[in-house]
Amino acid sequence: MTGVGRILAVLVMAMLPGPAHPAAAAPASWAWGDGPGAVAGVVSRAATGGRAVSGCRAVSGVRRVEPGAVRGESARPRRVGGRVVEPVGRAGGRRAEGSPPYGAGGRSVEGPPVRRAGGPGVGVSAGRWTGSWESAPSGAAAALPGAAVRNVVHLSVGGSAVRVRLSNRFGRGPLRLGAVTVALRAAGPGALPGTLRVATFGGARAVTVPPGEDTVTDPVPLPVRPAADLLVSVATPGDDGPATFHQTALQTSYIAPQGAGRAADEDGAAYTTMVGCWYYVTGVDVLGPATGSVVAFGDSLTDGNGSTPDTNHRWPDRLADRLRTDRLGVLNAGISGNRLLRDGAGPSALARLDADAPDRTGVRVLVVLEGINDIKGFPAADDVSAYAAAYRTLVARAHARGVRVVGVTLTPYRGFPAYTAAREAVRRRVNAFIRTGGAFDAVADADAALRDPADPTRLRPAYDPGDHLHFNDTGMAKLADLVLRALHRVTVRGGSAVG
């Protein structure tokens, strides 16, 4: 077995959320078994059409590179790419109004340095660049040196060309990208014939991304329709790792363990392993008629836990369906387990805001659904004034970038193991601030719409996937409708954000 094969064989986390999220478990045909000859984390190839299925386990003990941070640096302002970068909560060399005392330790309000390619691309028509898809980096996994990863991503808006953002945000060393291709998806890992394109970086087919940085491809001429599935294939001949990834994709992607030359394959025969995470790719922009994008910023409720895998039924996907005639892209910056006030799964909302929201292309509105993991997590976070200060800081920083902000109230979760009456009281007080504190440009009251009228501490059964915390497909659609109505109440540059 090759080194990559051994790495894949020992990735033992299920490709979808684990026991805490029973309704989002892997389909029955992908059941994780312990029968004779079974390998932990990989199921029978017969059950998956001849492909092995690997989970995506985050590397433990990894020293994260904070967005924009340099290892070993304190919270002092520093210079990146010729500009001064302030730590979290600071603006212009002073603490921003309403900024809480947390979020120091070198974390920056700026996103990671981004290396942008210079050329306009070949055959690229006029239009404007808009974000069409996003995956916020949630952490790091074991590197896959010598492999090729074929990521499946679902675009929100279309255009005549694409460009792809790739990340080494959490890597310890340089990331060597030997080949990157994009193609329209036919089925599984197979590309639609005639659509595969080679992406370049300043005209070169390979690039090295320093640790803690992102890179963006040159424009790639490839007409894409709204709601198209795009294959982004990344070959990594020299990745010392760990690999920056998004752990809970709820979308099947594919790995070719022997990846040399496989990024350019139209057929997917070499991609023999299926995974439930996205490696390296963190965004896709399109050049076309779209007028801007909306960022959905949050935790597992936004990441899609509870919705049906491989169907694009997360609430940001359903919102994208509703906004298509308004020519607005929708970017999903949800990270399962993410917190508002402190690091957890991924950097805190305050630490990652710029990298995952305003720094993205064409962002007009930020939708914030974040805070339930602080309430139900450890250590206790029961000071409502800290939530208020954090929300005000998020809004102030977004406004400074010309981005309007919709706040979403936190939904109930009685029946989930972490529920207590004391935490429920905190949730209600936080929601009172979201509704009436005046911090947000508009509010989507998910709590009022999704709670059980017979017991407001619980989700309405019709929206509950069974874990009493997340939303099923029906609940996701309901939330998308609520957010859409809130967007109609937001004004951007003198007009409505929608329509």
C-alpha positions as CSV (number, residue, x, y, z in Angstrom):
1,M,0.0,0.0,0.0
2,T,1.3,3.4,-0.9
3,G,1.8,6.2,1.7
4,V,-1.3,7.9,0.4
5,G,-3.2,4.7,0.7
6,R,-2.1,4.3,4.3
7,I,-3.2,7.8,5.1
8,L,-6.6,7.2,3.5
9,A,-7.1,3.9,5.3
10,V,-6.6,5.4,8.8
11,L,-8.9,8.4,8.3
12,V,-11.6,7.0,10.6
13,M,-14.1,9.8,11.0
14,A,-17.3,9.2,9.0
15,M,-17.6,11.4,6.0
16,L,-20.7,13.1,7.5
17,P,-21.5,14.4,11.0
18,G,-21.1,11.8,13.7
19,P,-23.2,10.5,16.5
20,A,-24.2,14.0,17.7
21,H,-26.1,14.4,14.5
22,P,-27.9,11.1,13.8
23,A,-30.1,12.4,11.0
24,A,-27.1,13.5,9.0
25,A,-25.5,10.1,9.2
26,A,-24.0,8.5,6.0
27,P,-26.5,6.8,3.7
28,A,-27.2,3.2,4.6
29,S,-25.2,1.8,1.7
30,W,-22.1,3.6,3.1
31,A,-22.6,2.2,6.6
32,W,-19.3,1.9,8.5
33,G,-18.9,-1.8,9.4
34,D,-16.5,-4.0,11.4
35,G,-17.0,-7.2,9.5
36,P,-14.2,-9.5,8.4
37,G,-11.6,-7.7,6.4
38,A,-13.0,-4.3,7.1
39,V,-10.7,-1.3,7.3
40,A,-11.5,1.4,9.8
41,G,-12.8,4.4,8.0
42,V,-13.2,2.7,4.6
43,V,-16.2,0.7,3.5
44,S,-16.7,-2.0,0.9
45,R,-16.0,-0.9,-2.6
46,A,-18.9,-3.1,-3.7
47,A,-21.3,-0.9,-1.7
48,T,-20.1,2.3,-3.5
49,G,-19.8,1.2,-7.1
50,G,-16.2,0.1,-6.7
51,R,-14.9,3.1,-4.9
52,A,-13.6,3.2,-1.3
53,V,-15.0,5.8,1.0
54,S,-12.8,7.6,3.4
55,G,-13.7,9.9,6.2
56,C,-12.0,13.3,6.9
57,R,-10.3,13.6,10.2
58,A,-8.8,16.8,11.4
59,V,-5.2,16.6,12.5
60,S,-4.9,17.0,16.3
61,G,-2.3,19.1,17.9
62,V,-1.8,21.3,14.9
63,R,-0.7,24.8,15.6
64,R,-3.0,26.9,13.6
65,V,-1.9,29.8,11.5
66,E,-4.6,32.5,12.3
67,P,-6.0,34.4,9.3
68,G,-3.3,36.8,8.3
69,A,-1.1,36.0,11.2
70,V,2.7,35.3,11.3
71,R,3.9,32.6,13.7
72,G,5.2,33.8,16.9
73,E,3.9,37.4,16.5
74,S,2.1,39.2,19.2
75,A,-1.0,41.4,18.9
76,R,1.1,44.3,17.8
77,P,0.2,45.9,14.4
78,R,2.4,44.4,11.6
79,R,3.0,44.9,7.9
80,V,1.7,42.4,5.2
81,G,2.0,43.1,1.5
82,G,3.0,46.8,2.1
83,R,0.1,47.6,4.4
84,V,-0.3,47.7,8.2
85,V,-2.5,45.0,9.7
86,E,-4.1,45.5,13.1
87,P,-5.0,42.7,15.5
88,V,-8.7,41.8,16.1
89,G,-10.8,44.6,17.6
90,R,-8.4,47.4,16.4
91,A,-8.9,49.9,13.7
92,G,-6.5,52.6,12.8
93,G,-4.2,51.7,15.7
94,R,-6.9,51.8,18.4
95,R,-9.6,49.5,19.7
96,A,-12.7,49.7,17.5
97,E,-15.9,50.9,19.3
98,G,-17.7,48.1,20.9
99,S,-14.8,45.7,20.5
100,P,-14.6,43.1,23.3
101,P,-11.3,42.3,25.1
102,Y,-11.0,38.8,23.6
103,G,-9.5,38.1,20.2
104,A,-5.9,39.1,20.7
105,G,-2.9,36.8,20.5
106,G,-1.9,37.8,16.9
107,R,-5.3,37.3,15.3
108,S,-5.8,39.9,12.6
109,V,-8.9,41.7,11.3
110,E,-7.3,41.2,7.9
111,G,-7.7,37.9,6.0
112,P,-4.7,35.7,5.0
113,P,-2.4,37.2,2.4
114,V,-3.7,36.3,-1.1
115,R,-1.5,35.8,-4.1
116,R,-3.5,37.0,-7.1
117,A,-2.5,36.0,-10.6
118,G,-1.9,39.0,-12.9
119,G,-3.1,38.0,-16.3
120,P,-6.7,38.6,-17.6
121,G,-6.9,35.1,-19.0
122,V,-7.6,34.1,-22.6
123,G,-10.9,34.6,-24.3
124,V,-12.5,36.1,-21.1
125,S,-15.5,38.3,-21.9
126,A,-16.6,41.5,-20.1
127,G,-18.6,41.5,-16.9
128,R,-18.0,41.7,-13.2
129,W,-16.5,39.2,-10.9
130,T,-18.8,37.8,-8.2
131,G,-18.4,35.1,-5.6
132,S,-20.4,32.1,-6.6
133,W,-19.3,29.4,-4.1
134,E,-17.4,29.3,-0.8
135,S,-16.1,26.9,1.7
136,A,-14.6,28.4,4.8
137,P,-11.5,26.5,5.9
138,S,-12.3,24.7,9.2
139,G,-8.9,23.2,10.0
140,A,-6.3,20.8,8.7
141,A,-6.1,17.2,7.8
142,A,-3.3,14.8,7.0
143,A,-1.5,15.8,3.8
144,L,-2.0,13.8,0.6
145,P,1.4,14.0,-1.2
146,G,1.3,12.6,-4.6
147,A,-2.5,12.4,-4.7
148,A,-5.1,14.4,-6.8
149,V,-8.3,15.6,-5.1
150,R,-11.4,16.1,-7.3
151,N,-13.6,18.5,-5.3
152,V,-17.2,18.8,-6.3
153,V,-18.6,22.3,-5.7
154,H,-22.1,23.7,-6.5
155,L,-22.2,27.2,-7.9
156,S,-24.9,29.7,-7.1
157,V,-24.5,32.1,-10.1
158,G,-23.0,31.6,-13.5
159,G,-20.8,33.4,-16.0
160,S,-18.4,33.2,-18.8
161,A,-15.2,32.4,-16.8
162,V,-14.2,31.2,-13.3
163,R,-11.3,31.7,-11.0
164,V,-10.6,29.5,-8.0
165,R,-9.2,30.4,-4.6
166,L,-7.0,27.7,-2.9
167,S,-5.7,27.8,0.6
168,N,-2.7,26.8,2.7
169,R,-4.1,28.7,5.6
170,F,-3.4,26.0,8.2
171,G,-0.3,24.4,6.6
172,R,3.0,24.3,8.4
173,G,5.1,24.4,5.2
174,P,4.8,25.4,1.6
175,L,2.0,23.8,-0.4
176,R,3.1,22.8,-3.9
177,L,0.2,22.7,-6.4
178,G,1.4,20.7,-9.3
179,A,-1.8,21.0,-11.4
180,V,-5.2,22.5,-10.9
181,T,-8.1,22.0,-13.4
182,V,-11.7,22.9,-13.5
183,A,-14.5,21.2,-15.4
184,L,-18.3,20.9,-15.5
185,R,-19.4,17.7,-13.8
186,A,-21.1,14.9,-15.8
187,A,-21.6,12.4,-13.0
188,G,-19.5,11.2,-10.0
189,P,-15.9,12.3,-10.6
190,G,-16.4,12.4,-14.4
191,A,-16.1,15.6,-16.3
192,L,-18.5,16.7,-19.0
193,P,-16.5,16.0,-22.2
194,G,-14.9,19.1,-23.7
195,T,-15.2,21.3,-20.6
196,L,-12.0,20.5,-18.7
197,R,-9.7,23.5,-18.5
198,V,-6.2,23.9,-17.0
199,A,-5.9,26.7,-14.4
200,T,-2.8,28.8,-14.3
201,F,-1.1,31.1,-11.8
202,G,0.4,34.1,-13.5
203,G,0.6,32.0,-16.6
204,A,2.3,29.0,-14.9
205,R,0.6,25.7,-14.4
206,A,2.2,25.1,-11.0
207,V,2.5,27.3,-7.9
208,T,3.9,27.1,-4.4
209,V,1.6,28.6,-1.7
210,P,3.4,29.7,1.5
211,P,2.0,28.6,4.9
212,G,-0.8,30.9,6.1
213,E,-1.6,32.2,2.6
214,D,-4.2,31.8,-0.1
215,T,-3.8,32.0,-3.9
216,V,-6.2,32.7,-6.7
217,T,-5.9,31.3,-10.2
218,D,-5.9,33.3,-13.4
219,P,-9.3,33.7,-15.0
220,V,-10.3,30.4,-16.7
221,P,-12.6,30.8,-19.7
222,L,-15.4,28.3,-19.0
223,P,-19.1,29.2,-19.4
224,V,-21.0,28.0,-16.3
225,R,-24.7,28.1,-15.6
226,P,-26.2,29.0,-12.3
227,A,-26.5,25.9,-10.0
228,A,-23.9,24.0,-12.0
229,D,-21.6,21.4,-10.4
230,L,-18.0,22.2,-11.0
231,L,-15.1,19.8,-10.5
232,V,-12.0,21.5,-9.1
233,S,-9.1,19.0,-9.3
234,V,-5.9,19.7,-7.3
235,A,-2.7,17.6,-7.6
236,T,-0.3,18.0,-4.7
237,P,3.1,16.4,-5.5
238,G,4.8,18.1,-2.6
239,D,2.5,18.8,0.3
240,D,4.2,18.4,3.6
241,G,0.9,19.3,5.3
242,P,-1.2,19.5,7.1
243,A,-3.7,20.1,4.4
244,T,-6.2,23.0,4.8
245,F,-9.7,21.6,4.4
246,H,-13.4,22.0,5.2
247,Q,-14.4,19.0,7.2
248,T,-18.2,18.8,6.9
249,A,-19.0,19.2,3.2
250,L,-22.1,17.1,3.0
251,Q,-20.9,16.6,-0.6
252,T,-19.0,13.6,-2.0
253,S,-15.7,14.4,-3.5
254,Y,-13.0,12.1,-4.8
255,I,-9.3,11.2,-4.5
256,A,-6.9,9.6,-6.9
257,P,-4.2,8.2,-4.7
258,Q,-1.8,8.0,-7.6
259,G,-2.4,11.6,-8.7
260,A,0.3,12.4,-11.2
261,G,-1.4,13.5,-14.4
262,R,-4.8,12.7,-13.1
263,A,-6.0,16.3,-12.7
264,A,-6.4,16.4,-16.5
265,D,-8.4,13.2,-16.7
266,E,-12.0,13.7,-18.1
267,D,-13.1,10.3,-16.9
268,G,-13.0,9.6,-13.1
269,A,-11.7,6.1,-13.2
270,A,-8.5,7.0,-11.2
271,Y,-10.5,8.6,-8.5
272,T,-11.1,5.5,-6.4
273,T,-11.7,7.0,-3.0
274,M,-14.7,9.1,-2.0
275,V,-14.4,11.7,0.8
276,G,-16.9,14.0,2.5
277,C,-14.7,17.1,2.8
278,W,-13.2,19.7,0.5
279,Y,-9.4,19.9,0.3
280,Y,-7.6,23.2,-0.5
281,V,-10.4,24.8,-2.5
282,T,-12.1,27.6,-0.6
283,G,-13.9,29.7,-3.2
284,V,-15.0,30.1,-6.8
285,D,-15.7,33.4,-8.5
286,V,-17.5,33.9,-11.8
287,L,-17.3,36.6,-14.4
288,G,-20.8,37.5,-15.5
289,P,-24.0,39.5,-15.0
290,A,-24.4,38.9,-11.2
291,T,-24.6,42.1,-9.2
292,G,-22.9,40.9,-6.0
293,S,-23.0,38.2,-3.4
294,V,-24.5,37.4,0.1
295,V,-22.4,35.6,2.7
296,A,-24.1,33.2,5.1
297,F,-21.8,33.2,8.1
298,G,-22.2,30.8,11.0
299,D,-21.8,27.3,12.4
300,S,-23.3,23.8,11.6
301,L,-26.7,25.3,11.2
302,T,-25.3,27.1,8.2
303,D,-22.9,24.4,7.2
304,G,-25.9,22.2,6.5
305,N,-25.9,19.6,9.3
306,G,-29.3,17.8,9.3
307,S,-30.0,18.3,5.6
308,T,-29.8,15.5,3.1
309,P,-26.2,14.9,1.8
310,D,-25.4,15.4,-1.9
311,T,-28.6,17.4,-2.5
312,N,-27.5,21.0,-1.9
313,H,-30.3,21.5,0.6
314,R,-28.4,23.7,3.1
315,W,-30.3,26.9,3.7
316,P,-27.7,29.0,1.8
317,D,-28.3,26.7,-1.2
318,R,-32.0,27.2,-0.9
319,L,-31.5,31.0,-0.6
320,A,-29.4,30.9,-3.8
321,D,-32.3,29.2,-5.6
322,R,-34.5,32.1,-4.5
323,L,-32.1,34.8,-5.4
324,R,-31.2,33.6,-8.9
325,T,-33.5,36.0,-10.7
326,D,-32.0,38.8,-8.6
327,R,-28.5,37.9,-9.9
328,L,-27.0,37.5,-6.5
329,G,-24.5,34.8,-5.6
330,V,-24.6,33.1,-2.2
331,L,-21.5,32.1,-0.3
332,N,-21.6,29.6,2.6
333,A,-19.1,30.5,5.3
334,G,-20.5,28.1,7.9
335,I,-18.2,25.9,9.9
336,S,-19.6,23.1,12.0
337,G,-18.8,23.7,15.6
338,N,-17.8,27.3,15.1
339,R,-18.2,29.8,17.9
340,L,-18.7,33.5,18.1
341,L,-16.6,34.4,21.1
342,R,-13.7,31.9,21.1
343,D,-11.9,29.5,18.9
344,G,-13.5,26.0,18.6
345,A,-13.9,24.3,15.2
346,G,-12.0,26.8,13.2
347,P,-11.1,30.3,14.4
348,S,-13.8,32.2,16.1
349,A,-16.3,34.3,14.1
350,L,-14.4,37.4,15.2
351,A,-11.0,36.1,14.1
352,R,-12.1,34.8,10.7
353,L,-14.6,37.4,9.7
354,D,-12.7,39.3,7.1
355,A,-11.0,36.3,5.5
356,D,-14.4,34.4,5.1
357,A,-16.8,37.3,4.4
358,P,-15.8,40.9,3.3
359,D,-12.6,39.7,1.6
360,R,-14.6,37.6,-0.7
361,T,-15.6,38.9,-4.1
362,G,-18.5,41.3,-4.6
363,V,-20.0,40.9,-1.1
364,R,-22.9,43.1,-0.4
365,V,-24.7,41.6,2.6
366,L,-23.5,39.4,5.5
367,V,-26.1,37.1,7.2
368,V,-25.0,36.1,10.7
369,L,-26.3,33.0,12.5
370,E,-23.7,32.4,15.2
371,G,-23.6,31.9,18.9
372,I,-25.4,28.7,19.8
373,N,-22.2,26.8,20.3
374,D,-21.0,29.4,22.8
375,I,-24.2,29.0,24.7
376,K,-24.2,25.2,24.8
377,G,-20.4,24.7,24.9
378,F,-17.6,24.8,27.5
379,P,-16.5,26.9,29.3
380,A,-19.7,28.6,30.0
381,A,-20.4,31.7,28.1
382,D,-23.4,33.3,29.9
383,D,-22.5,37.0,29.8
384,V,-25.0,38.4,27.3
385,S,-23.0,41.7,27.1
386,A,-20.1,39.8,25.5
387,Y,-22.4,38.5,22.8
388,A,-23.8,42.0,22.3
389,A,-20.2,43.5,22.0
390,A,-19.2,40.7,19.6
391,Y,-22.2,41.3,17.3
392,R,-21.6,45.0,17.3
393,T,-18.0,44.5,16.4
394,L,-18.9,42.2,13.5
395,V,-21.4,44.7,12.2
396,A,-19.0,47.7,12.6
397,R,-16.3,45.8,10.7
398,A,-18.7,44.8,7.9
399,H,-20.1,48.3,7.7
400,A,-16.5,49.7,7.4
401,R,-16.2,47.5,4.2
402,G,-19.6,48.7,2.8
403,V,-21.4,45.5,3.7
404,R,-24.8,45.4,5.3
405,V,-25.6,42.8,8.0
406,V,-28.7,40.7,8.7
407,G,-28.8,39.1,12.2
408,V,-30.6,35.7,12.7
409,T,-32.0,34.8,16.1
410,L,-30.7,31.6,17.7
411,T,-33.1,28.6,17.5
412,P,-34.1,26.4,20.4
413,Y,-32.5,23.0,21.1
414,R,-34.2,21.3,24.0
415,G,-33.8,17.6,23.6
416,F,-30.1,18.0,22.5
417,P,-27.8,16.6,25.2
418,A,-26.2,20.0,26.0
419,Y,-29.5,21.6,26.8
420,T,-30.1,23.1,30.3
421,A,-32.6,25.6,31.6
422,A,-29.8,28.0,32.4
423,R,-28.5,27.9,28.9
424,E,-32.0,28.4,27.5
425,A,-32.3,31.6,29.6
426,V,-29.0,32.9,28.0
427,R,-30.3,32.0,24.5
428,R,-33.5,34.0,25.1
429,R,-31.6,37.1,26.4
430,V,-29.2,36.9,23.4
431,N,-32.2,36.7,21.1
432,A,-33.7,39.8,22.8
433,F,-30.5,41.7,21.9
434,I,-30.5,40.5,18.3
435,R,-34.2,41.5,17.9
436,T,-34.1,44.9,19.7
437,G,-30.5,45.9,20.3
438,G,-30.3,47.9,17.1
439,A,-27.0,46.3,16.0
440,F,-28.2,44.8,12.7
441,D,-29.6,46.3,9.5
442,A,-32.4,43.7,9.5
443,V,-33.3,40.7,11.5
444,A,-34.6,37.2,10.5
445,D,-36.4,35.8,13.4
446,A,-35.6,32.1,13.0
447,D,-36.4,31.4,16.7
448,A,-40.0,32.6,16.2
449,A,-40.5,30.8,12.9
450,L,-38.9,27.4,13.7
451,R,-39.8,26.8,17.3
452,D,-42.5,24.5,18.4
453,P,-45.6,26.5,19.4
454,A,-46.5,23.9,22.0
455,D,-43.0,24.2,23.6
456,P,-40.9,27.2,22.5
457,T,-37.7,25.6,24.0
458,R,-37.9,23.0,21.2
459,L,-37.7,23.0,17.4
460,R,-41.0,22.4,15.6
461,P,-41.1,18.6,14.8
462,A,-41.6,19.3,11.1
463,Y,-38.2,21.0,11.0
464,D,-36.3,18.7,13.3
465,P,-34.0,16.0,11.7
466,G,-34.0,14.1,15.0
467,D,-31.1,15.6,16.9
468,H,-33.3,18.5,18.2
469,L,-30.6,21.1,17.2
470,H,-30.2,21.2,13.4
471,F,-32.7,21.6,10.6
472,N,-33.9,19.1,8.1
473,D,-34.6,19.9,4.5
474,T,-37.9,21.5,5.3
475,G,-36.4,23.6,8.1
476,M,-33.6,24.7,5.8
477,A,-36.1,25.9,3.2
478,K,-38.1,27.8,5.9
479,L,-35.0,29.6,7.1
480,A,-34.0,30.5,3.5
481,D,-37.5,32.1,3.1
482,L,-37.0,34.1,6.3
483,V,-33.6,35.4,5.3
484,L,-34.9,36.3,1.8
485,R,-37.6,38.5,3.5
486,A,-35.0,40.1,5.7
487,L,-32.8,40.9,2.6
488,H,-35.7,42.8,1.1
489,R,-35.5,45.1,4.2
490,V,-31.8,45.8,3.7
491,T,-30.7,48.8,1.7
492,V,-27.4,48.8,-0.2
493,R,-26.1,52.0,-1.8
494,G,-29.6,53.6,-1.7
495,G,-31.6,50.6,-2.9
496,S,-32.8,47.2,-1.7
497,A,-30.2,44.4,-1.5
498,V,-32.7,42.3,-3.4
499,G,-34.6,43.2,-6.5
